[in-house]
Amino acid sequence: MVHTILADVTTSVSELKKNPMAVVSLGEGFPVAVLNRNQPAFYCVPAEAYEALMDKLEDLELAALVLERKSQEELEVNLDEL
């Protein structure tokens, strides 16, 4: 079975167990694919990269919400009445 590896750097589960922080540093800020029996088991993603990914996902969700609400009728609101 063929598996796509979505990282430039790979390591084994054994290496991850030996020294997790060394595995993180291997990726130089990018994800590292962790292989189990030469198949990708998961990705080790540095905190900064994960935070950036979550920010981008939130932006995509907000953009979809804006597009969805773009055609809705506008409501006039008086802040004093809230």
C-alpha positions in Angstrom: 0.0 0.0 0.0 1.3 3.5 -0.9 1.2 6.3 1.6 1.7 9.9 0.9 4.1 11.6 3.3 3.2 15.2 3.8 6.5 16.3 5.3 10.1 16.8 4.1 11.6 15.1 7.2 10.7 11.7 8.6 11.7 9.7 11.7 10.7 6.5 13.4 8.6 6.0 16.5 11.7 4.5 18.2 13.7 7.7 17.6 10.8 9.8 18.8 10.7 7.8 22.1 14.5 8.2 22.6 14.5 12.0 22.2 11.3 13.8 21.4 12.8 17.3 21.4 15.5 16.2 18.9 12.7 15.0 16.5 11.0 18.4 16.8 14.2 20.2 16.0 14.8 18.0 13.0 12.0 19.7 11.2 13.4 23.2 11.7 10.0 24.6 12.5 8.1 22.3 10.1 6.2 19.1 10.7 8.1 15.8 10.9 6.4 12.6 9.8 6.7 9.8 12.3 6.8 6.4 10.7 5.8 3.1 12.2 7.0 0.1 10.1 7.8 2.6 7.2 4.3 3.9 7.1 3.3 7.4 8.4 1.7 7.0 11.9 1.4 10.7 12.7 3.0 14.1 12.4 5.1 15.8 15.0 4.2 19.5 14.6 6.0 22.3 16.5 3.8 24.5 18.6 4.3 27.6 16.5 3.4 25.7 13.3 0.3 24.2 14.9 -0.8 27.7 16.2 -0.3 29.1 12.6 -2.4 26.2 11.2 -5.2 26.8 13.7 -5.2 30.6 12.9 -5.5 29.8 9.1 -8.3 27.3 9.8 -10.1 30.0 11.8 -9.6 32.5 9.1 -11.1 30.1 6.5 -14.1 29.4 8.8 -14.7 33.1 9.2 -14.4 33.8 5.5 -17.0 31.1 4.8 -19.3 32.6 7.4 -18.9 36.1 5.8 -19.7 34.7 2.3 -22.7 32.9 3.8 -24.1 36.0 5.4 -23.2 38.4 2.6 -26.6 38.2 1.0 -28.6 38.4 4.2 -30.8 41.4 4.8 -29.1 44.1 6.9 -30.7 45.0 10.2 -30.5 48.5 11.6 -29.6 48.6 15.3 -29.5 51.3 17.8 -26.8 50.6 20.4 -28.8 52.5 23.1 -31.7 50.0 22.7 -29.5 47.0 23.3 
